[in-house]
Amino acid sequence: MLYLIYGEDSYRARKNVREITANLVFRDPGAEIHRLTPENSNEEKIADLIAGQNLFGRKSAAVFDGLLEVHADFLTKRAKEMHESKNVYIILENKPDSKLVKKISKFAQKTLKLDKLSADKTKAWIINEAKVRELALSEQEIGFLSSDFESNLWTISQVLELKSLGGEIDVRKFLYNPFGLTDLFTLKKRREAYKYFYADLASGVSAEEMFWKLWWQIKTLLAVSAEKQKGLNNFQIKSSTGLHPFVIQKSLSALSRFSKEELVKIWDELFALWRDSREGSADLESGLERLILELA
């Protein structure tokens, strides 16, 4: 099955990609999700994903993110094969050549063109999103969002998410919080962490930076857990680990939501993800996405 999703509205485009891959994982928890970008791809890797079949009959999804400029001929030639496959292939582009769009869309089961919204459509989108999130927005708030952020749906979505969590609509609160993702992860708020993850990516935060924040968080939880099992109190844990009392307190709170087995499993998955991403056999962004989706 082949999807072609393109246009300058990266928020709605990537939201559609997430919905497709999340639906596949929901239906088949063992499904593999691959993401290739110009930085980590070549024709051999693309060909392997198109021709590959899971030995256990599980489906997979491959997101070809921005590959048309580099691999246009190759992808066009393999479009029919992707169309006929039981696996899911998503070609995601910003401004592809119209001739390429025409060629590939002939074989795509679904083609979506998502241009930036006009001012009126942005306002309508805000009203609809607020309704979905069960938020009551004043006319002033709607006007502020539609005029100050224009068609930047990533930022507007962050604003609405903050509002749904009880916050106020204040632009100063939309700045990147480097530990926001880890906080949501340790709270096991999968939905919020998932949205935060992609909002950070859109604002320029690298998957690698977020990886190391999660790595540090899980490493800290394991260290505090080990000291707690020894019967040490908070003061003794501070002396043993050198961690700030606030970090220890937050860790103890998080440990009430994770079993030791869960933490070890996440730690092992992070280690394998980093190793495989360095070897080129895994994509860091897709791996972190799966880790967040597996939160229970």
Phi and psi in degrees as GROMACS dihedral restraints (atoms count N, CA, C in turn):
[ dihedral_restraints ]
;  ai    aj    ak    al  type     phi  dphi    fc
    3     4     5     6     1  -120.9    20    10
    4     5     6     7     1   130.6    20    10
    6     7     8     9     1  -116.1    20    10
    7     8     9    10     1   140.1    20    10
    9    10    11    12     1  -120.0    20    10
   10    11    12    13     1   114.1    20    10
   12    13    14    15     1  -123.4    20    10
   13    14    15    16     1   122.7    20    10
   15    16    17    18     1  -150.0    20    10
   16    17    18    19     1   165.1    20    10
   18    19    20    21     1   133.9    20    10
   19    20    21    22     1   164.9    20    10
   21    22    23    24     1   -77.5    20    10
   22    23    24    25     1   -12.6    20    10
   24    25    26    27     1   -85.5    20    10
   25    26    27    28     1    85.9    20    10
   27    28    29    30     1   -66.6    20    10
   28    29    30    31     1   -26.9    20    10
   30    31    32    33     1   -63.8    20    10
   31    32    33    34     1   -54.5    20    10
   33    34    35    36     1   -68.7    20    10
   34    35    36    37     1   -33.8    20    10
   36    37    38    39     1   -63.4    20    10
   37    38    39    40     1   -50.6    20    10
   39    40    41    42     1   -71.2    20    10
   40    41    42    43     1   -27.8    20    10
   42    43    44    45     1   -63.8    20    10
   43    44    45    46     1   -41.2    20    10
   45    46    47    48     1   -63.8    20    10
   46    47    48    49     1   -40.7    20    10
   48    49    50    51     1   -61.1    20    10
   49    50    51    52     1   -45.6    20    10
   51    52    53    54     1   -62.0    20    10
   52    53    54    55     1   -39.9    20    10
   54    55    56    57     1   -65.9    20    10
   55    56    57    58     1   -38.9    20    10
   57    58    59    60     1   -65.7    20    10
   58    59    60    61     1   -48.3    20    10
   60    61    62    63     1   -69.5    20    10
   61    62    63    64     1   -38.4    20    10
   63    64    65    66     1   -65.2    20    10
   64    65    66    67     1   -37.6    20    10
   66    67    68    69     1   -65.2    20    10
   67    68    69    70     1   -38.7    20    10
   69    70    71    72     1   -64.6    20    10
   70    71    72    73     1   -45.0    20    10
   72    73    74    75     1   -65.4    20    10
   73    74    75    76     1   -35.7    20    10
   75    76    77    78     1   -64.2    20    10
   76    77    78    79     1   -42.9    20    10
   78    79    80    81     1   -75.5    20    10
   79    80    81    82     1   -31.3    20    10
   81    82    83    84     1  -138.2    20    10
   82    83    84    85     1    89.4    20    10
   84    85    86    87     1   -55.2    20    10
   85    86    87    88     1   -20.8    20    10
   87    88    89    90     1   -91.3    20    10
   88    89    90    91     1     4.6    20    10
   90    91    92    93     1   -65.3    20    10
   91    92    93    94     1   142.9    20    10
   93    94    95    96     1   -97.9    20    10
   94    95    96    97     1   137.3    20    10
   96    97    98    99     1  -115.1    20    10
   97    98    99   100     1   123.4    20    10
   99   100   101   102     1  -117.3    20    10
  100   101   102   103     1   143.3    20    10
  102   103   104   105     1  -132.1    20    10
  103   104   105   106     1   119.5    20    10
  105   106   107   108     1  -110.5    20    10
  106   107   108   109     1   134.4    20    10
  108   109   110   111     1  -121.4    20    10
  109   110   111   112     1   170.0    20    10
  111   112   113   114     1   -57.7    20    10
  112   113   114   115     1   -26.5    20    10
  114   115   116   117     1   -77.0    20    10
  115   116   117   118     1   -27.2    20    10
  117   118   119   120     1  -122.2    20    10
  118   119   120   121     1    22.7    20    10
  120   121   122   123     1  -128.3    20    10
  121   122   123   124     1   158.1    20    10
  123   124   125   126     1  -151.9    20    10
  124   125   126   127     1   173.0    20    10
  126   127   128   129     1   -63.4    20    10
  127   128   129   130     1   -32.5    20    10
  129   130   131   132     1   -64.2    20    10
  130   131   132   133     1   -43.8    20    10
  132   133   134   135     1   -65.0    20    10
  133   134   135   136     1   -42.1    20    10
  135   136   137   138     1   -62.9    20    10
  136   137   138   139     1   -44.4    20    10
  138   139   140   141     1   -61.9    20    10
  139   140   141   142     1   -40.3    20    10
  141   142   143   144     1   -61.5    20    10
  142   143   144   145     1   -40.8    20    10
  144   145   146   147     1   -70.4    20    10
  145   146   147   148     1   -34.8    20    10
  147   148   149   150     1   -73.9    20    10
  148   149   150   151     1   -38.9    20    10
  150   151   152   153     1   -87.9    20    10
  151   152   153   154     1   -21.4    20    10
  153   154   155   156     1   -68.6    20    10
  154   155   156   157     1   145.6    20    10
  156   157   158   159     1  -131.4    20    10
  157   158   159   160     1   136.5    20    10
  159   160   161   162     1   -68.9    20    10
  160   161   162   163     1   133.6    20    10
  162   163   164   165     1   -62.7    20    10
  163   164   165   166     1   -24.7    20    10
  165   166   167   168     1   -99.4    20    10
  166   167   168   169     1    10.8    20    10
  168   169   170   171     1    78.8    20    10
  169   170   171   172     1     9.5    20    10
  171   172   173   174     1   -81.2    20    10
  172   173   174   175     1   146.3    20    10
  174   175   176   177     1   -80.3    20    10
  175   176   177   178     1   165.5    20    10
  177   178   179   180     1  -141.2    20    10
  178   179   180   181     1   163.4    20    10
  180   181   182   183     1  -129.4    20    10
  181   182   183   184     1   139.3    20    10
  183   184   185   186     1  -124.3    20    10
  184   185   186   187     1   123.7    20    10
  186   187   188   189     1  -102.0    20    10
  187   188   189   190     1   116.1    20    10
  189   190   191   192     1   -96.5    20    10
  190   191   192   193     1    94.4    20    10
  192   193   194   195     1   -93.9    20    10
  193   194   195   196     1   101.3    20    10
  195   196   197   198     1    74.3    20    10
  196   197   198   199     1    30.3    20    10
  198   199   200   201     1   -92.9    20    10
  199   200   201   202     1   -12.9    20    10
  201   202   203   204     1   -62.0    20    10
  202   203   204   205     1   -34.9    20    10
  204   205   206   207     1   -64.9    20    10
  205   206   207   208     1   -34.2    20    10
  207   208   209   210     1   -94.1    20    10
  208   209   210   211     1   -37.2    20    10
  210   211   212   213     1  -122.3    20    10
  211   212   213   214     1    36.5    20    10
  213   214   215   216     1   -56.8    20    10
  214   215   216   217     1   -52.6    20    10
  216   217   218   219     1   -61.1    20    10
  217   218   219   220     1   -43.9    20    10
  219   220   221   222     1   -64.0    20    10
  220   221   222   223     1   -46.9    20    10
  222   223   224   225     1   -66.8    20    10
  223   224   225   226     1   -36.9    20    10
  225   226   227   228     1   -63.5    20    10
  226   227   228   229     1   -42.6    20    10
  228   229   230   231     1   -66.6    20    10
  229   230   231   232     1   -28.8    20    10
  231   232   233   234     1   -97.8    20    10
  232   233   234   235     1     5.3    20    10
  234   235   236   237     1   -60.3    20    10
  235   236   237   238     1   -42.0    20    10
  237   238   239   240     1   -63.2    20    10
  238   239   240   241     1   -40.9    20    10
  240   241   242   243     1   -63.6    20    10
  241   242   243   244     1   -41.3    20    10
  243   244   245   246     1   -66.6    20    10
  244   245   246   247     1   -37.9    20    10
  246   247   248   249     1   -59.5    20    10
  247   248   249   250     1   -38.7    20    10
  249   250   251   252     1   -87.0    20    10
  250   251   252   253     1    -9.2    20    10
  252   253   254   255     1   -75.8    20    10
  253   254   255   256     1   153.1    20    10
  255   256   257   258     1   -78.8    20    10
  256   257   258   259     1   -17.0    20    10
  258   259   260   261     1   -81.5    20    10
  259   260   261   262     1   167.5    20    10
  261   262   263   264     1  -106.2    20    10
  262   263   264   265     1   131.1    20    10
  264   265   266   267     1  -125.8    20    10
  265   266   267   268     1   130.0    20    10
  267   268   269   270     1  -123.8    20    10
  268   269   270   271     1   117.5    20    10
  270   271   272   273     1   -95.9    20    10
  271   272   273   274     1   115.1    20    10
  273   274   275   276     1  -113.0    20    10
  274   275   276   277     1   121.6    20    10
  276   277   278   279     1  -138.2    20    10
  277   278   279   280     1   160.7    20    10
  279   280   281   282     1   -94.0    20    10
  280   281   282   283     1   -65.8    20    10
  282   283   284   285     1  -129.9    20    10
  283   284   285   286     1    72.6    20    10
  285   286   287   288     1   -73.4    20    10
  286   287   288   289     1   156.3    20    10
  288   289   290   291     1   -62.8    20    10
  289   290   291   292     1   137.2    20    10
  291   292   293   294     1   -60.2    20    10
  292   293   294   295     1   -32.5    20    10
  294   295   296   297     1   -68.1    20    10
  295   296   297   298     1   -37.9    20    10
  297   298   299   300     1   -66.3    20    10
  298   299   300   301     1   -41.6    20    10
  300   301   302   303     1   -58.2    20    10
  301   302   303   304     1   -44.1    20    10
  303   304   305   306     1   -63.5    20    10
  304   305   306   307     1   -42.8    20    10
  306   307   308   309     1   -65.4    20    10
  307   308   309   310     1   -46.4    20    10
  309   310   311   312     1   -76.1    20    10
  310   311   312   313     1   -35.8    20    10
  312   313   314   315     1   -63.7    20    10
  313   314   315   316     1   -20.7    20    10
  315   316   317   318     1   -62.2    20    10
  316   317   318   319     1   -28.6    20    10
  318   319   320   321     1  -106.7    20    10
  319   320   321   322     1    -8.6    20    10
  321   322   323   324     1   -79.3    20    10
  322   323   324   325     1   130.9    20    10
  324   325   326   327     1   -65.7    20    10
  325   326   327   328     1   -28.0    20    10
  327   328   329   330     1  -147.2    20    10
  328   329   330   331     1   130.8    20    10
  330   331   332   333     1  -121.7    20    10
  331   332   333   334     1   126.6    20    10
  333   334   335   336     1  -122.1    20    10
  334   335   336   337     1   124.6    20    10
  336   337   338   339     1  -109.4    20    10
  337   338   339   340     1   120.4    20    10
  339   340   341   342     1  -124.2    20    10
  340   341   342   343     1    90.4    20    10
  342   343   344   345     1   -83.0    20    10
  343   344   345   346     1   163.5    20    10
  345   346   347   348     1   -60.8    20    10
  346   347   348   349     1   142.6    20    10
  348   349   350   351     1   -76.9    20    10
  349   350   351   352     1   148.5    20    10
  351   352   353   354     1   -71.9    20    10
  352   353   354   355     1   171.8    20    10
  354   355   356   357     1   -59.1    20    10
  355   356   357   358     1   -44.2    20    10
  357   358   359   360     1   -66.8    20    10
  358   359   360   361     1   -40.6    20    10
  360   361   362   363     1   -71.3    20    10
  361   362   363   364     1   -32.8    20    10
  363   364   365   366     1   -63.5    20    10
  364   365   366   367     1   -43.2    20    10
  366   367   368   369     1   -61.7    20    10
  367   368   369   370     1   -43.6    20    10
  369   370   371   372     1   -64.1    20    10
  370   371   372   373     1   -38.1    20    10
  372   373   374   375     1   -63.9    20    10
  373   374   375   376     1   -42.8    20    10
  375   376   377   378     1   -61.4    20    10
  376   377   378   379     1   -44.7    20    10
  378   379   380   381     1   -62.4    20    10
  379   380   381   382     1   -42.4    20    10
  381   382   383   384     1   -67.4    20    10
  382   383   384   385     1   -43.8    20    10
  384   385   386   387     1   -61.7    20    10
  385   386   387   388     1   -40.6    20    10
  387   388   389   390     1   -62.5    20    10
  388   389   390   391     1   -39.2    20    10
  390   391   392   393     1   -65.3    20    10
  391   392   393   394     1   -43.8    20    10
  393   394   395   396     1   -61.5    20    10
  394   395   396   397     1   -39.5    20    10
  396   397   398   399     1   -85.9    20    10
  397   398   399   400     1     1.2    20    10
  399   400   401   402     1    58.7    20    10
  400   401   402   403     1    47.0    20    10
  402   403   404   405     1  -108.4    20    10
  403   404   405   406     1   140.2    20    10
  405   406   407   408     1  -100.7    20    10
  406   407   408   409     1   110.6    20    10
  408   409   410   411     1  -108.1    20    10
  409   410   411   412     1   138.5    20    10
  411   412   413   414     1   -78.2    20    10
  412   413   414   415     1   163.0    20    10
  414   415   416   417     1   -59.8    20    10
  415   416   417   418     1   -35.1    20    10
  417   418   419   420     1   -64.7    20    10
  418   419   420   421     1   -42.6    20    10
  420   421   422   423     1   -66.5    20    10
  421   422   423   424     1   -42.3    20    10
  423   424   425   426     1   -62.7    20    10
  424   425   426   427     1   -43.4    20    10
  426   427   428   429     1   -63.7    20    10
  427   428   429   430     1   -40.0    20    10
  429   430   431   432     1   -62.1    20    10
  430   431   432   433     1   -46.3    20    10
  432   433   434   435     1   -66.8    20    10
  433   434   435   436     1   -44.2    20    10
  435   436   437   438     1   -72.7    20    10
  436   437   438   439     1   -28.6    20    10
  438   439   440   441     1   -90.9    20    10
  439   440   441   442     1   -42.6    20    10
  441   442   443   444     1   -76.6    20    10
  442   443   444   445     1   -29.9    20    10
  444   445   446   447     1  -110.6    20    10
  445   446   447   448     1     0.9    20    10
  447   448   449   450     1    47.4    20    10
  448   449   450   451     1  -121.3    20    10
  450   451   452   453     1  -103.7    20    10
  451   452   453   454     1    23.1    20    10
  453   454   455   456     1   -80.0    20    10
  454   455   456   457     1    83.5    20    10
  456   457   458   459     1   -69.2    20    10
  457   458   459   460     1   -25.2    20    10
  459   460   461   462     1   -59.1    20    10
  460   461   462   463     1   -51.7    20    10
  462   463   464   465     1   -67.0    20    10
  463   464   465   466     1   -42.7    20    10
  465   466   467   468     1   -60.6    20    10
  466   467   468   469     1   -39.8    20    10
  468   469   470   471     1   -62.4    20    10
  469   470   471   472     1   -40.0    20    10
  471   472   473   474     1   -62.5    20    10
  472   473   474   475     1   -39.9    20    10
  474   475   476   477     1   -61.7    20    10
  475   476   477   478     1   -47.1    20    10
  477   478   479   480     1   -65.5    20    10
  478   479   480   481     1   -36.9    20    10
  480   481   482   483     1   -64.2    20    10
  481   482   483   484     1   -43.2    20    10
  483   484   485   486     1   -61.4    20    10
  484   485   486   487     1   -42.5    20    10
  486   487   488   489     1   -62.4    20    10
  487   488   489   490     1   -41.0    20    10
  489   490   491   492     1   -66.8    20    10
  490   491   492   493     1   -23.1    20    10
  492   493   494   495     1   -91.4    20    10
  493   494   495   496     1     8.0    20    10
  495   496   497   498     1    97.8    20    10
  496   497   498   499     1     5.9    20    10
  498   499   500   501     1   -83.9    20    10
  499   500   501   502     1   174.9    20    10
  501   502   503   504     1  -103.8    20    10
  502   503   504   505     1   155.2    20    10
  504   505   506   507     1   -80.8    20    10
  505   506   507   508     1    94.3    20    10
  507   508   509   510     1  -138.1    20    10
  508   509   510   511     1   117.2    20    10
  510   511   512   513     1   -56.9    20    10
  511   512   513   514     1   -28.3    20    10
  513   514   515   516     1   -64.9    20    10
  514   515   516   517     1   -19.0    20    10
  516   517   518   519     1   -89.7    20    10
  517   518   519   520     1     0.4    20    10
  519   520   521   522     1   -96.3    20    10
  520   521   522   523     1     1.5    20    10
  522   523   524   525     1   -69.8    20    10
  523   524   525   526     1   153.5    20    10
  525   526   527   528     1   -60.0    20    10
  526   527   528   529     1   127.2    20    10
  528   529   530   531     1  -105.1    20    10
  529   530   531   532     1   108.1    20    10
  531   532   533   534     1   -60.0    20    10
  532   533   534   535     1   -23.1    20    10
  534   535   536   537     1  -107.5    20    10
  535   536   537   538     1     8.4    20    10
  537   538   539   540     1   -60.2    20    10
  538   539   540   541     1   -44.1    20    10
  540   541   542   543     1   -65.1    20    10
  541   542   543   544     1   -44.2    20    10
  543   544   545   546     1   -66.3    20    10
  544   545   546   547     1   -35.7    20    10
  546   547   548   549     1   -62.2    20    10
  547   548   549   550     1   -46.8    20    10
  549   550   551   552     1   -66.3    20    10
  550   551   552   553     1   -35.9    20    10
  552   553   554   555     1   -63.2    20    10
  553   554   555   556     1   -47.0    20    10
  555   556   557   558     1   -73.5    20    10
  556   557   558   559     1   -19.2    20    10
  558   559   560   561     1   -82.0    20    10
  559   560   561   562     1    -5.8    20    10
  561   562   563   564     1    60.6    20    10
  562   563   564   565     1    33.1    20    10
  564   565   566   567     1   -91.4    20    10
  565   566   567   568     1    81.7    20    10
  567   568   569   570     1   -59.8    20    10
  568   569   570   571     1   -46.4    20    10
  570   571   572   573     1   -61.4    20    10
  571   572   573   574     1   -46.9    20    10
  573   574   575   576     1   -68.0    20    10
  574   575   576   577     1   -40.1    20    10
  576   577   578   579     1   -64.0    20    10
  577   578   579   580     1   -38.7    20    10
  579   580   581   582     1   -62.2    20    10
  580   581   582   583     1   -45.4    20    10
  582   583   584   585     1   -67.5    20    10
  583   584   585   586     1   -41.5    20    10
  585   586   587   588     1   -62.4    20    10
  586   587   588   589     1   -40.6    20    10
  588   589   590   591     1   -57.2    20    10
  589   590   591   592     1   -49.8    20    10
  591   592   593   594     1   -75.4    20    10
  592   593   594   595     1   -28.6    20    10
  594   595   596   597     1   -66.6    20    10
  595   596   597   598     1   -39.7    20    10
  597   598   599   600     1   -64.8    20    10
  598   599   600   601     1   -43.2    20    10
  600   601   602   603     1   -58.8    20    10
  601   602   603   604     1   -43.2    20    10
  603   604   605   606     1   -65.7    20    10
  604   605   606   607     1   -29.2    20    10
  606   607   608   609     1   -87.7    20    10
  607   608   609   610     1     4.1    20    10
  609   610   611   612     1   103.6    20    10
  610   611   612   613     1     1.4    20    10
  612   613   614   615     1   -76.4    20    10
  613   614   615   616     1   132.0    20    10
  615   616   617   618     1   -79.6    20    10
  616   617   618   619     1   151.7    20    10
  618   619   620   621     1   -60.7    20    10
  619   620   621   622     1   -33.5    20    10
  621   622   623   624     1   -64.9    20    10
  622   623   624   625     1   -41.2    20    10
  624   625   626   627     1   -62.1    20    10
  625   626   627   628     1   -43.5    20    10
  627   628   629   630     1   -68.1    20    10
  628   629   630   631     1   -34.2    20    10
  630   631   632   633     1   -58.7    20    10
  631   632   633   634     1   -48.3    20    10
  633   634   635   636     1   -68.8    20    10
  634   635   636   637     1   -29.6    20    10
  636   637   638   639     1   -66.0    20    10
  637   638   639   640     1   -43.2    20    10
  639   640   641   642     1   -67.3    20    10
  640   641   642   643     1   -40.0    20    10
  642   643   644   645     1   -57.4    20    10
  643   644   645   646     1   -48.7    20    10
  645   646   647   648     1   -62.2    20    10
  646   647   648   649     1   -40.4    20    10
  648   649   650   651     1   -63.7    20    10
  649   650   651   652     1   -48.0    20    10
  651   652   653   654     1   -67.2    20    10
  652   653   654   655     1   -38.9    20    10
  654   655   656   657     1   -60.4    20    10
  655   656   657   658     1   -41.8    20    10
  657   658   659   660     1   -64.9    20    10
  658   659   660   661     1   -43.5    20    10
  660   661   662   663     1   -61.9    20    10
  661   662   663   664     1   -40.8    20    10
  663   664   665   666     1   -65.6    20    10
  664   665   666   667     1   -39.6    20    10
  666   667   668   669     1   -65.6    20    10
  667   668   669   670     1   -45.9    20    10
  669   670   671   672     1   -66.0    20    10
  670   671   672   673     1   -39.0    20    10
  672   673   674   675     1   -60.8    20    10
  673   674   675   676     1   -43.1    20    10
  675   676   677   678     1   -63.4    20    10
  676   677   678   679     1   -41.5    20    10
  678   679   680   681     1   -70.4    20    10
  679   680   681   682     1   -36.3    20    10
  681   682   683   684     1   -65.1    20    10
  682   683   684   685     1   -38.0    20    10
  684   685   686   687     1   -65.1    20    10
  685   686   687   688     1   -21.6    20    10
  687   688   689   690     1   -80.0    20    10
  688   689   690   691     1    -5.3    20    10
  690   691   692   693     1    87.8    20    10
  691   692   693   694     1    14.8    20    10
  693   694   695   696     1   -78.3    20    10
  694   695   696   697     1   147.2    20    10
  696   697   698   699     1   -87.3    20    10
  697   698   699   700     1   178.3    20    10
  699   700   701   702     1   -59.6    20    10
  700   701   702   703     1   -40.8    20    10
  702   703   704   705     1   -64.0    20    10
  703   704   705   706     1   -41.6    20    10
  705   706   707   708     1   -68.3    20    10
  706   707   708   709     1   -36.3    20    10
  708   709   710   711     1   -64.3    20    10
  709   710   711   712     1   -40.9    20    10
  711   712   713   714     1   -60.5    20    10
  712   713   714   715     1   -44.3    20    10
  714   715   716   717     1   -65.0    20    10
  715   716   717   718     1   -36.7    20    10
  717   718   719   720     1   -77.4    20    10
  718   719   720   721     1   -38.9    20    10
  720   721   722   723     1  -101.4    20    10
  721   722   723   724     1   -23.1    20    10
  723   724   725   726     1    79.0    20    10
  724   725   726   727     1     9.2    20    10
  726   727   728   729     1   -79.3    20    10
  727   728   729   730     1   151.3    20    10
  729   730   731   732     1   -67.6    20    10
  730   731   732   733     1   143.0    20    10
  732   733   734   735     1   -53.6    20    10
  733   734   735   736     1   -37.2    20    10
  735   736   737   738     1   -63.7    20    10
  736   737   738   739     1   -40.4    20    10
  738   739   740   741     1   -65.5    20    10
  739   740   741   742     1   -40.1    20    10
  741   742   743   744     1   -64.0    20    10
  742   743   744   745     1   -44.1    20    10
  744   745   746   747     1   -62.7    20    10
  745   746   747   748     1   -44.1    20    10
  747   748   749   750     1   -63.6    20    10
  748   749   750   751     1   -37.5    20    10
  750   751   752   753     1   -66.2    20    10
  751   752   753   754     1   -43.1    20    10
  753   754   755   756     1   -62.6    20    10
  754   755   756   757     1   -38.2    20    10
  756   757   758   759     1   -64.4    20    10
  757   758   759   760     1   -43.4    20    10
  759   760   761   762     1   -65.5    20    10
  760   761   762   763     1   -35.3    20    10
  762   763   764   765     1   -64.2    20    10
  763   764   765   766     1   -20.5    20    10
  765   766   767   768     1   -71.0    20    10
  766   767   768   769     1   -14.4    20    10
  768   769   770   771     1  -105.0    20    10
  769   770   771   772     1    -9.0    20    10
  771   772   773   774     1  -124.7    20    10
  772   773   774   775     1   138.1    20    10
  774   775   776   777     1   -83.4    20    10
  775   776   777   778     1   162.4    20    10
  777   778   779   780     1   -60.1    20    10
  778   779   780   781     1   -38.4    20    10
  780   781   782   783     1   -63.8    20    10
  781   782   783   784     1   -39.8    20    10
  783   784   785   786     1   -61.8    20    10
  784   785   786   787     1   -45.9    20    10
  786   787   788   789     1   -63.4    20    10
  787   788   789   790     1   -42.1    20    10
  789   790   791   792     1   -63.9    20    10
  790   791   792   793     1   -40.4    20    10
  792   793   794   795     1   -63.1    20    10
  793   794   795   796     1   -44.9    20    10
  795   796   797   798     1   -64.0    20    10
  796   797   798   799     1   -41.9    20    10
  798   799   800   801     1   -59.4    20    10
  799   800   801   802     1   -45.6    20    10
  801   802   803   804     1   -64.1    20    10
  802   803   804   805     1   -38.9    20    10
  804   805   806   807     1   -67.4    20    10
  805   806   807   808     1   -38.6    20    10
  807   808   809   810     1   -64.1    20    10
  808   809   810   811     1   -42.9    20    10
  810   811   812   813     1   -61.9    20    10
  811   812   813   814     1   -46.4    20    10
  813   814   815   816     1   -65.5    20    10
  814   815   816   817     1   -37.9    20    10
  816   817   818   819     1   -63.7    20    10
  817   818   819   820     1   -44.3    20    10
  819   820   821   822     1   -64.0    20    10
  820   821   822   823     1   -45.3    20    10
  822   823   824   825     1   -61.2    20    10
  823   824   825   826     1   -48.3    20    10
  825   826   827   828     1   -67.2    20    10
  826   827   828   829     1   -35.3    20    10
  828   829   830   831     1   -67.7    20    10
  829   830   831   832     1   -34.7    20    10
  831   832   833   834     1   -68.1    20    10
  832   833   834   835     1   -32.9    20    10
  834   835   836   837     1   -82.7    20    10
  835   836   837   838     1   -10.8    20    10
  837   838   839   840     1    88.3    20    10
  838   839   840   841     1     7.1    20    10
  840   841   842   843     1   -96.4    20    10
  841   842   843   844     1    -0.9    20    10
  843   844   845   846     1  -146.8    20    10
  844   845   846   847     1   154.0    20    10
  846   847   848   849     1  -104.8    20    10
  847   848   849   850     1   126.1    20    10
  849   850   851   852     1   -59.8    20    10
  850   851   852   853     1   -42.5    20    10
  852   853   854   855     1   -63.3    20    10
  853   854   855   856     1   -46.9    20    10
  855   856   857   858     1   -65.6    20    10
  856   857   858   859     1   -37.7    20    10
  858   859   860   861     1   -64.9    20    10
  859   860   861   862     1   -41.9    20    10
  861   862   863   864     1   -66.8    20    10
  862   863   864   865     1   -38.1    20    10
  864   865   866   867     1   -58.8    20    10
  865   866   867   868     1   -46.4    20    10
  867   868   869   870     1   -64.6    20    10
  868   869   870   871     1   -40.2    20    10
  870   871   872   873     1   -59.9    20    10
  871   872   873   874     1   -41.0    20    10
  873   874   875   876     1   -68.6    20    10
  874   875   876   877     1   -42.4    20    10
  876   877   878   879     1   -66.3    20    10
  877   878   879   880     1   -24.2    20    10
  879   880   881   882     1   -83.0    20    10
  880   881   882   883     1    -4.5    20    10
  882   883   884   885     1   -59.7    20    10
  883   884   885   886     1   134.6    20    10
